[in-house]
Amino acid sequence: MPFVHVIIAGRSIKPQARQRLQQETTTLMHTIMRKRREVTAVLVEEVDLAGWTVGGEPLEVAAYVEANVTLGTNTAEEKERFIQAMDALLKESLGEMPPATYVIVREVEADAWGFDGVTQEYRRSKAMVA
C-alpha cells in the first residue's frame, strides 16, 4: 500500500490527463517500488499558484509529490529510480518544471499506518505466522 499525493499549481489538467498521471504514477509504484497496484492510492490535487514560490519568487508552474511507503520496504536504488521516473513523468505531463520540483519518498513505521482498519505491522506479523 502506498499513498501518493501529487500537488500541481499553475497548470490546469484535463480529466484524461489527470487519469493518465494517476495511472502512470500507480505503474511506477508497482514496477519500481514493488507495491501492489490494487492498494496503491494516488491523489492529484490542483492548488492556487499564488500560494507557491521558490526562492521567494513566483512561478509559472509547480509540482510536489509525496509517496508514503512502509519503512524498510524499498532500497535506496529503488527510491532513487522512482524519484527520477516521477520527475520525468511530471515534466512529460506538465511541461518544463522549475529545478525545485520535489519528489519525496516518506517512509512510515509499519505500526503507524495501514488500510482497511489494519496496520501494516499487523499484516506483516500475520504473514510471518502463516
DSSP file with accessible surface (Angstrom, degrees, kcal/mol):
  #  RESIDUE AA STRUCTURE BP1 BP2  ACC     N-H-->O    O-->H-N    N-H-->O    O-->H-N    TCO  KAPPA ALPHA  PHI   PSI    X-CA   Y-CA   Z-CA
    1    1 A M              0   0   25      0, 0.0     2,-0.3     0, 0.0    69,-0.2   0.000 360.0 360.0 360.0 113.2    0.0    0.0    0.0
    2    2 A P        -     0   0    2      0, 0.0    39,-2.3     0, 0.0     2,-0.4  -0.912 360.0-148.1-114.3 163.0    1.4    3.4   -0.8
    3    3 A F  E     -aB  41  68A  73     65,-1.3    65,-3.0    -2,-0.3     2,-0.5  -0.998  15.5-166.9-122.4 124.1   -0.4    6.7   -0.8
    4    4 A V  E     -aB  42  67A   0     37,-2.9    39,-2.8    -2,-0.4     2,-0.6  -0.957   3.7-164.9-116.8 125.6    0.9    9.2   -3.4
    5    5 A H  E     -aB  43  66A  43     61,-2.7    61,-2.2    -2,-0.5     2,-0.6  -0.948   4.3-171.3-112.5 117.2   -0.1   12.8   -3.2
    6    6 A V  E     -aB  44  65A   0     37,-3.3    39,-3.2    -2,-0.6     2,-0.5  -0.950   3.3-167.6-110.3 119.9    0.6   14.9   -6.3
    7    7 A I  E     -aB  45  64A  30     57,-3.1    57,-2.0    -2,-0.6     2,-0.4  -0.937   5.9-174.3-111.2 131.0    0.1   18.6   -6.0
    8    8 A I  E     -aB  46  63A   0     37,-2.8    39,-2.7    -2,-0.5     2,-0.4  -0.964   4.7-179.6-126.2 140.2    0.1   20.8   -9.1
    9    9 A A  E     +aB  47  62A   1     53,-2.7    53,-2.5    -2,-0.4    39,-0.1  -0.995  62.2  23.0-138.0 142.3   -0.1   24.5   -9.4
   10   10 A G  S    S+     0   0   42     37,-0.6     2,-0.4    -2,-0.4    38,-0.1   0.230 106.9  69.7  94.9 -15.5   -0.2   26.8  -12.4
   11   11 A R        -     0   0   91     51,-0.2     2,-0.4     2,-0.0    51,-0.1  -0.974  68.3-147.5-136.2 123.1   -1.5   24.4  -15.0
   12   12 A S        -     0   0  104     -2,-0.4     2,-0.4    34,-0.1    -3,-0.0  -0.731  19.3-150.5 -85.5 134.2   -4.9   23.0  -15.0
   13   13 A I        -     0   0   20     -2,-0.4    33,-0.0    -5,-0.1    81,-0.0  -0.883  12.7-119.2-110.9 142.9   -5.0   19.5  -16.3
   14   14 A K     >  -     0   0  153     -2,-0.4     4,-2.7     1,-0.1     3,-0.3  -0.314  32.8-104.4 -72.4 157.8   -7.9   17.9  -18.1
   15   15 A P  H  > S+     0   0   99      0, 0.0     4,-2.6     0, 0.0     5,-0.2   0.875 121.8  51.2 -52.9 -39.7   -9.7   14.8  -16.7
   16   16 A Q  H  > S+     0   0  135      2,-0.2     4,-2.2     1,-0.2     5,-0.1   0.902 111.5  47.2 -66.0 -40.2   -8.0   12.5  -19.2
   17   17 A A  H  > S+     0   0   47     -3,-0.3     4,-2.4     2,-0.2    -1,-0.2   0.888 111.8  51.3 -67.9 -37.4   -4.5   13.9  -18.4
   18   18 A R  H  X S+     0   0   68     -4,-2.7     4,-2.5     2,-0.2    -2,-0.2   0.944 110.7  48.2 -63.7 -45.4   -5.3   13.6  -14.6
   19   19 A Q  H  X S+     0   0  106     -4,-2.6     4,-2.8    -5,-0.2    -2,-0.2   0.913 111.2  50.2 -63.4 -40.2   -6.3   10.0  -15.1
   20   20 A R  H  X S+     0   0   93     -4,-2.2     4,-3.1     2,-0.2     5,-0.3   0.926 110.0  50.5 -63.8 -43.2   -3.2    9.2  -17.1
   21   21 A L  H  X S+     0   0    1     -4,-2.4     4,-2.3     2,-0.2    -2,-0.2   0.920 112.4  47.5 -60.2 -42.4   -1.0   10.9  -14.4
   22   22 A Q  H  X S+     0   0   59     -4,-2.5     4,-2.3     2,-0.2    -2,-0.2   0.930 114.3  46.3 -64.2 -44.2   -2.7    8.7  -11.8
   23   23 A Q  H  X S+     0   0   99     -4,-2.8     4,-2.4     2,-0.2    -2,-0.2   0.924 114.1  46.8 -65.8 -43.8   -2.3    5.6  -13.8
   24   24 A E  H  X S+     0   0   70     -4,-3.1     4,-2.4     2,-0.2    -1,-0.2   0.882 111.7  51.2 -67.9 -37.1    1.4    6.2  -14.7
   25   25 A T  H  X S+     0   0    0     -4,-2.3     4,-2.3    -5,-0.3    -1,-0.2   0.932 110.2  49.9 -63.7 -42.8    2.1    7.1  -11.0
   26   26 A T  H  X S+     0   0   20     -4,-2.3     4,-2.3     1,-0.2    -2,-0.2   0.922 109.8  51.3 -60.8 -42.3    0.5    3.8  -10.0
   27   27 A T  H  X S+     0   0   40     -4,-2.4     4,-3.4     1,-0.2     5,-0.4   0.909 108.7  50.6 -63.0 -41.8    2.6    1.9  -12.6
   28   28 A L  H  X>S+     0   0   25     -4,-2.4     4,-2.4     1,-0.2     5,-1.3   0.911 110.4  49.5 -62.2 -41.8    5.8    3.5  -11.2
   29   29 A M  H  <5S+     0   0    0     -4,-2.3     6,-2.1     3,-0.2    -1,-0.2   0.894 116.6  43.1 -64.0 -36.9    4.9    2.5   -7.7
   30   30 A H  H  <5S+     0   0   83     -4,-2.3     4,-0.5     4,-0.2    -2,-0.2   0.942 122.4  34.6 -73.9 -48.3    4.2   -1.1   -8.9
   31   31 A T  H  <5S+     0   0   82     -4,-3.4    -3,-0.2    -5,-0.2    -2,-0.2   0.872 131.6  25.3 -81.4 -36.9    7.1   -1.6  -11.2
   32   32 A I  T  <5S+     0   0   12     -4,-2.4    -3,-0.2    -5,-0.4    -2,-0.1   0.888 130.9  35.1 -93.6 -45.6    9.9    0.4   -9.4
   33   33 A M  S   <S-     0   0    0     -5,-1.3    -3,-0.2    -4,-0.2    -2,-0.1   0.440  99.0-127.4 -93.3  -1.6    8.8    0.4   -5.8
   34   34 A R        +     0   0  146     -4,-0.5     2,-0.3    -6,-0.3    -4,-0.2   0.842  53.7 153.7  61.4  38.2    7.2   -3.2   -5.9
   35   35 A K        -     0   0   19     -6,-2.1     2,-0.3    -9,-0.1    -1,-0.2  -0.735  52.7-101.0 -99.2 147.5    3.9   -2.0   -4.4
   36   36 A R    >   -     0   0  125     -2,-0.3     3,-1.3     1,-0.2     4,-0.2  -0.511  24.3-146.2 -69.1 124.0    0.6   -3.8   -5.1
   37   37 A R  G >  S+     0   0  106     -2,-0.3     3,-1.6     1,-0.3    -1,-0.2   0.874  93.4  62.5 -56.5 -41.6   -1.3   -1.9   -7.7
   38   38 A E  G 3  S+     0   0  133      1,-0.3    -1,-0.3     3,-0.0    -2,-0.1   0.635 111.4  36.5 -69.5 -11.8   -4.7   -2.8   -6.2
   39   39 A V  G <  S+     0   0   33     -3,-1.3     2,-0.6     2,-0.0    -1,-0.3   0.192  87.5 114.1-122.6  17.1   -3.9   -0.9   -2.9
   40   40 A T    <   -     0   0   18     -3,-1.6     2,-0.4   -39,-0.2   -37,-0.2  -0.803  49.2-162.9 -89.8 119.5   -2.0    2.0   -4.4
   41   41 A A  E     -a    3   0A  45    -39,-2.3   -37,-2.9    -2,-0.6     2,-0.4  -0.878   6.6-172.1-105.6 134.7   -3.8    5.3   -3.9
   42   42 A V  E     -a    4   0A  24     -2,-0.4     2,-0.5   -39,-0.2   -37,-0.2  -0.989   4.0-169.8-129.8 122.5   -3.0    8.4   -5.9
   43   43 A L  E     -a    5   0A  75    -39,-2.8   -37,-3.3    -2,-0.4     2,-0.6  -0.961   3.3-165.9-111.0 120.0   -4.5   11.8   -5.2
   44   44 A V  E     -a    6   0A   4     -2,-0.5     2,-0.4   -39,-0.2   -37,-0.2  -0.948  14.9-176.7-104.9 120.2   -3.8   14.5   -7.8
   45   45 A E  E     -a    7   0A  77    -39,-3.2   -37,-2.8    -2,-0.6     2,-0.5  -0.966  17.6-149.6-123.4 133.2   -4.7   17.9   -6.4
   46   46 A E  E     -a    8   0A  66     -2,-0.4     2,-0.3   -39,-0.2   -37,-0.2  -0.871  21.2-177.1-100.3 132.8   -4.6   21.3   -8.1
   47   47 A V  E     -a    9   0A  55    -39,-2.7   -37,-0.6    -2,-0.5     2,-0.3  -0.844  36.9 -82.4-125.2 165.9   -3.8   24.3   -5.9
   48   48 A D    >   -     0   0  122     -2,-0.3     3,-1.4     1,-0.2     4,-0.1  -0.478  29.7-144.8 -70.7 126.7   -3.7   28.1   -6.5
   49   49 A L  G >  S+     0   0   40     -2,-0.3     3,-2.3     1,-0.3    10,-0.3   0.786  92.9  75.1 -63.5 -26.1   -0.3   29.1   -7.9
   50   50 A A  G 3  S+     0   0   85      1,-0.3    -1,-0.3     8,-0.1    -2,-0.0   0.783  91.5  56.5 -59.9 -24.0   -0.4   32.3   -5.9
   51   51 A G  G <  S+     0   0   76     -3,-1.4     2,-0.5     1,-0.0    -1,-0.3   0.394  97.1  78.7 -87.9   8.3    0.4   30.4   -2.8
   52   52 A W    <   +     0   0   54     -3,-2.3     7,-0.6     7,-0.1     2,-0.3  -0.953  48.4 157.0-127.8 125.9    3.6   28.9   -4.2
   53   53 A T  E     -D   58   0B  79     -2,-0.5     2,-0.4     5,-0.2    -3,-0.0  -0.949  25.5-150.5-135.0 161.4    7.1   30.4   -4.6
   54   54 A V  E >  S-D   57   0B  51      3,-2.1     3,-1.7    -2,-0.3    -2,-0.0  -0.996  89.9  -2.2-130.4 126.5   10.6   29.2   -4.9
   55   55 A G  T 3  S-     0   0   76     -2,-0.4    -1,-0.1     1,-0.3     0, 0.0   0.772 130.1 -63.9  64.7  23.9   13.4   31.4   -3.6
   56   56 A G  T 3  S+     0   0   56      1,-0.3    -1,-0.3     0, 0.0    -4,-0.0   0.491 113.3 117.3  78.9   3.6   10.7   33.9   -2.7
   57   57 A E  E <   -D   54   0B 128     -3,-1.7    -3,-2.1     1,-0.1    -1,-0.3  -0.819  68.1-111.9-108.1 144.0    9.8   34.3   -6.4
   58   58 A P  E     -D   53   0B 103      0, 0.0     2,-0.3     0, 0.0    -5,-0.2  -0.252  32.5-146.5 -68.0 159.7    6.5   33.4   -8.1
   59   59 A L        -     0   0   34     -7,-0.6     3,-0.1   -10,-0.3    -7,-0.1  -0.803  20.4-140.9-123.0 165.1    6.4   30.6  -10.6
   60   60 A E  S    S+     0   0  162      1,-0.4     2,-0.3    -2,-0.3    -1,-0.1   0.738  92.2   1.9 -92.3 -31.6    4.5   29.7  -13.8
   61   61 A V        +     0   0    7    -12,-0.1    -1,-0.4     2,-0.0     2,-0.3  -0.985  68.0 177.1-153.1 148.3    4.0   26.1  -12.8
   62   62 A A  E     -B    9   0A   1    -53,-2.5   -53,-2.7    -2,-0.3     2,-0.3  -0.987   3.4-175.7-151.6 156.4    4.9   24.0   -9.8
   63   63 A A  E     -B    8   0A   2     -2,-0.3    39,-0.6   -55,-0.2     2,-0.3  -0.989   5.6-170.4-152.9 156.0    4.5   20.4   -8.5
   64   64 A Y  E     -Bc   7 102A  57    -57,-2.0   -57,-3.1    -2,-0.3     2,-0.4  -0.987   6.4-165.1-147.8 136.2    5.2   18.4   -5.5
   65   65 A V  E     -Bc   6 103A   0     37,-2.4    39,-3.0    -2,-0.3     2,-0.5  -0.993   5.3-176.2-128.2 132.0    5.0   14.6   -5.0
   66   66 A E  E     -Bc   5 104A  35    -61,-2.2   -61,-2.7    -2,-0.4     2,-0.6  -0.980   5.2-169.3-127.2 118.4    5.0   12.7   -1.7
   67   67 A A  E     -Bc   4 105A   0     37,-3.2    39,-2.5    -2,-0.5     2,-0.5  -0.937   9.5-154.8-108.0 116.6    4.9    8.9   -1.8
   68   68 A N  E     +Bc   3 106A  21    -65,-3.0   -65,-1.3    -2,-0.6     2,-0.3  -0.824  23.5 162.7 -94.6 125.7    4.2    7.3    1.5
   69   69 A V  E     - c   0 107A   0     37,-2.5    39,-2.9    -2,-0.5     2,-0.3  -0.898  44.9 -84.9-134.9 164.8    5.5    3.7    1.9
   70   70 A T  E >   - c   0 108A   7     -2,-0.3     3,-1.8   -69,-0.2    39,-0.2  -0.534  56.2 -97.4 -75.0 134.7    6.3    1.4    4.8
   71   71 A L  T 3  S+     0   0   68     37,-2.9    39,-0.1    -2,-0.3    -1,-0.1  -0.193 104.4  12.1 -52.1 130.4    9.7    1.9    6.3
   72   72 A G  T 3  S+     0   0   64      2,-0.2    -1,-0.3    -3,-0.1    -2,-0.1   0.504  92.7 108.8  83.7   6.2   12.3   -0.6    5.1
   73   73 A T  S <  S+     0   0   37     -3,-1.8     2,-0.3     1,-0.1    -2,-0.1   0.514  74.4  49.7 -94.6  -3.3   10.3   -1.9    2.1
   74   74 A N  S    S-     0   0   13     -4,-0.2    -2,-0.2    -5,-0.1     2,-0.1  -0.985  76.5-125.8-135.6 148.2   12.4   -0.3   -0.6
   75   75 A T     >  -     0   0   68     -2,-0.3     4,-2.3     1,-0.1     5,-0.2  -0.405  31.2-110.4 -81.9 164.4   16.1    0.0   -1.3
   76   76 A A  H  > S+     0   0   76      1,-0.2     4,-2.5     2,-0.2     5,-0.2   0.892 120.8  54.2 -60.6 -37.9   17.9    3.3   -1.8
   77   77 A E  H  > S+     0   0  100      2,-0.2     4,-2.6     1,-0.2    -1,-0.2   0.910 107.2  49.6 -65.4 -41.0   18.3    2.4   -5.5
   78   78 A E  H  > S+     0   0   20      2,-0.2     4,-2.5     1,-0.2    -1,-0.2   0.927 111.7  48.5 -63.4 -43.6   14.5    1.9   -5.9
   79   79 A K  H  X S+     0   0   47     -4,-2.3     4,-2.5     2,-0.2    -2,-0.2   0.923 111.8  49.6 -63.9 -41.2   13.7    5.2   -4.2
   80   80 A E  H  X S+     0   0  111     -4,-2.5     4,-2.4     1,-0.2    -2,-0.2   0.931 111.5  48.4 -63.0 -44.3   16.3    7.0   -6.5
   81   81 A R  H  X S+     0   0  102     -4,-2.6     4,-2.7     1,-0.2     5,-0.2   0.899 111.4  50.6 -63.3 -40.8   14.8    5.4   -9.6
   82   82 A F  H  X S+     0   0    0     -4,-2.5     4,-3.1     2,-0.2     5,-0.3   0.936 109.6  50.0 -63.1 -45.8   11.2    6.3   -8.5
   83   83 A I  H  X S+     0   0   66     -4,-2.5     4,-2.2     1,-0.2    -2,-0.2   0.930 113.7  45.9 -59.7 -44.2   12.3    9.9   -7.9
   84   84 A Q  H  X S+     0   0  114     -4,-2.4     4,-2.2     1,-0.2    -1,-0.2   0.935 115.6  45.7 -63.5 -46.5   13.9   10.1  -11.3
   85   85 A A  H  X S+     0   0   27     -4,-2.7     4,-2.3     2,-0.2    -2,-0.2   0.888 112.8  49.8 -67.0 -38.5   10.9    8.5  -13.1
   86   86 A M  H  X S+     0   0    0     -4,-3.1     4,-2.5     2,-0.2    -1,-0.2   0.906 109.2  52.1 -68.5 -39.2    8.4   10.6  -11.3
   87   87 A D  H  X S+     0   0   41     -4,-2.2     4,-2.2    -5,-0.3    -2,-0.2   0.933 110.7  48.3 -60.3 -44.2   10.3   13.8  -12.2
   88   88 A A  H  X S+     0   0   55     -4,-2.2     4,-2.4     1,-0.2    -2,-0.2   0.898 110.3  51.8 -63.6 -39.8   10.3   12.7  -15.8
   89   89 A L  H  X S+     0   0   10     -4,-2.3     4,-2.5     2,-0.2    -2,-0.2   0.907 108.5  50.8 -64.6 -41.0    6.5   12.0  -15.6
   90   90 A L  H  X S+     0   0    0     -4,-2.5     4,-3.0     2,-0.2     5,-0.4   0.935 111.9  47.3 -61.5 -44.5    5.8   15.4  -14.2
   91   91 A K  H  X S+     0   0   86     -4,-2.2     4,-2.0     1,-0.2    -2,-0.2   0.894 113.1  48.7 -65.3 -38.5    7.8   17.1  -17.0
   92   92 A E  H  < S+     0   0  122     -4,-2.4    -1,-0.2     1,-0.2    -2,-0.2   0.889 118.9  39.8 -66.1 -37.9    6.0   15.0  -19.6
   93   93 A S  H  < S+     0   0   40     -4,-2.5    -2,-0.2    -5,-0.2    -1,-0.2   0.831 132.3  20.9 -80.6 -35.2    2.6   15.8  -18.1
   94   94 A L  H  < S-     0   0    9     -4,-3.0    -3,-0.2     1,-0.3     2,-0.2   0.486  98.9-125.9-116.4  -9.3    3.1   19.5  -17.3
   95   95 A G  S  < S+     0   0   33     -4,-2.0    -1,-0.3    -5,-0.4    -2,-0.1  -0.524  70.1   7.3  91.5-162.6    6.0   20.7  -19.4
   96   96 A E  S    S-     0   0  154     -2,-0.2    -4,-0.0    -4,-0.1    -5,-0.0  -0.281  71.7-163.5 -58.6 134.5    9.1   22.4  -18.2
   97   97 A M        -     0   0    8      4,-0.0     4,-0.1   -37,-0.0   -35,-0.1  -0.890  24.3-101.6-120.0 152.8    9.3   22.5  -14.4
   98   98 A P        -     0   0   26      0, 0.0     3,-0.3     0, 0.0   -35,-0.1  -0.348  35.6-113.7 -67.5 152.0   11.5   24.5  -12.0
   99   99 A P  S    S+     0   0  139      0, 0.0     2,-1.7     0, 0.0    -2,-0.0   0.842 111.4  70.8 -56.2 -30.9   14.5   22.7  -10.6
  100  100 A A        +     0   0   20      2,-0.1     2,-0.7   -46,-0.0   -37,-0.2  -0.323  63.8 131.7 -86.2  56.1   12.9   22.9   -7.1
  101  101 A T        -     0   0   12     -2,-1.7     2,-0.3    -3,-0.3   -37,-0.2  -0.939  48.2-150.1-105.7 107.2   10.3   20.3   -8.0
  102  102 A Y  E     -c   64   0A 144     -2,-0.7   -37,-2.4   -39,-0.6     2,-0.5  -0.647  22.6-175.4 -93.5 136.1   10.4   17.9   -5.1
  103  103 A V  E     -c   65   0A  17     -2,-0.3     2,-0.4   -39,-0.2   -37,-0.2  -0.996  17.4-170.7-121.4 120.3    9.6   14.2   -5.1
  104  104 A I  E     -c   66   0A  56    -39,-3.0   -37,-3.2    -2,-0.5     2,-0.7  -0.940  20.1-157.5-118.6 133.4    9.7   12.7   -1.6
  105  105 A V  E     -c   67   0A  25     -2,-0.4     2,-0.6   -39,-0.2   -37,-0.2  -0.943  19.9-163.8-104.5 107.9    9.5    9.1   -0.6
  106  106 A R  E     -c   68   0A 112    -39,-2.5   -37,-2.5    -2,-0.7     2,-0.6  -0.853   5.9-150.2 -96.9 123.5    8.4    9.2    3.0
  107  107 A E  E     -c   69   0A  64     -2,-0.6     2,-0.4   -39,-0.2   -37,-0.2  -0.833  13.0-164.2 -97.5 124.7    8.9    6.0    4.9
  108  108 A V  E     -c   70   0A  29    -39,-2.9   -37,-2.9    -2,-0.6     5,-0.1  -0.881  28.2-103.1-111.9 136.9    6.4    5.4    7.7
  109  109 A E    >   -     0   0  114     -2,-0.4     3,-2.1   -39,-0.2     4,-0.3  -0.279  31.7-122.2 -54.9 140.6    6.7    2.9   10.5
  110  110 A A  G >  S+     0   0    4      1,-0.3    11,-2.0     2,-0.2    10,-0.9   0.781 111.4  52.4 -60.8 -28.4    4.6   -0.2    9.9
  111  111 A D  G 3  S+     0   0  107      9,-0.2    -1,-0.3     1,-0.2    -2,-0.1   0.481 100.6  65.1 -87.1   1.6    2.7    0.2   13.1
  112  112 A A  G <  S+     0   0   67     -3,-2.1     2,-0.3     1,-0.1    -1,-0.2   0.396 107.6  19.5-106.6   3.3    1.8    3.8   12.3
  113  113 A W    <   +     0   0   46     -3,-0.6     7,-2.5    -4,-0.3     8,-0.4  -0.991  57.4 141.1-163.8 164.4   -0.4    3.3    9.2
  114  114 A G  E     -E  119   0C  35     -2,-0.3     2,-0.3     5,-0.3     5,-0.2  -0.947  34.1-109.5-176.6-166.7   -2.5    0.9    7.3
  115  115 A F  E >  S+E  118   0C  59      3,-1.5     3,-1.7    -2,-0.3    -2,-0.0  -0.962  86.0  29.1-147.1 160.2   -5.6    0.4    5.3
  116  116 A D  T 3  S-     0   0  145     -2,-0.3    -1,-0.1     1,-0.3     3,-0.1   0.829 131.1 -61.7  56.6  32.4   -9.0   -1.3    5.8
  117  117 A G  T 3  S+     0   0   85      1,-0.2     2,-0.4    -3,-0.1    -1,-0.3   0.588 115.9 104.8  77.3  11.1   -8.6   -0.8    9.5
  118  118 A V  E <   -E  115   0C  45     -3,-1.7    -3,-1.5     4,-0.0    -1,-0.2  -0.982  65.8-127.5-129.4 134.6   -5.4   -2.9    9.9
  119  119 A T  E  >  -E  114   0C  55     -2,-0.4     4,-2.0    -5,-0.2    -5,-0.3  -0.346  22.0-119.4 -74.3 160.9   -1.8   -1.6   10.3
  120  120 A Q  H  > S+     0   0   28     -7,-2.5     4,-2.6   -10,-0.9    -9,-0.2   0.850 115.3  58.0 -66.7 -33.6    1.0   -2.8    8.1
  121  121 A E  H  > S+     0   0   77    -11,-2.0     4,-2.8    -8,-0.4    -1,-0.2   0.920 104.9  50.1 -62.8 -42.5    2.7   -4.2   11.2
  122  122 A Y  H  > S+     0   0  119    -12,-0.3     4,-2.4     1,-0.2    -2,-0.2   0.933 111.3  48.6 -61.1 -46.0   -0.3   -6.4   11.8
  123  123 A R  H  X S+     0   0   64     -4,-2.0     4,-2.2     1,-0.2    -2,-0.2   0.917 111.9  50.0 -58.8 -44.5   -0.3   -7.6    8.2
  124  124 A R  H  X S+     0   0  100     -4,-2.6     4,-1.9     2,-0.2    -2,-0.2   0.931 111.1  47.9 -61.0 -45.4    3.4   -8.3    8.5
  125  125 A S  H  X S+     0   0   46     -4,-2.8     4,-1.4     1,-0.2    -1,-0.2   0.898 111.7  50.1 -67.5 -35.9    3.1  -10.3   11.7
  126  126 A K  H  X S+     0   0  112     -4,-2.4     4,-1.9     1,-0.2    -1,-0.2   0.884 109.4  51.9 -67.3 -37.6    0.2  -12.4   10.3
  127  127 A A  H  < S+     0   0   72     -4,-2.2    -1,-0.2     1,-0.2    -2,-0.2   0.863 107.1  53.1 -66.4 -34.1    2.2  -13.1    7.2
  128  128 A M  H  < S+     0   0  148     -4,-1.9    -1,-0.2     1,-0.2    -2,-0.2   0.841 110.4  47.4 -70.2 -32.2    5.1  -14.4    9.3
  129  129 A V  H  <        0   0  123     -4,-1.4    -2,-0.2    -5,-0.2    -1,-0.2   0.860 360.0 360.0 -75.8 -36.5    2.8  -16.8   11.2
  130  130 A A     <        0   0  117     -4,-1.9    -3,-0.0    -5,-0.1    -4,-0.0   0.036 360.0 360.0 -67.6 360.0    1.2  -18.1    8.0
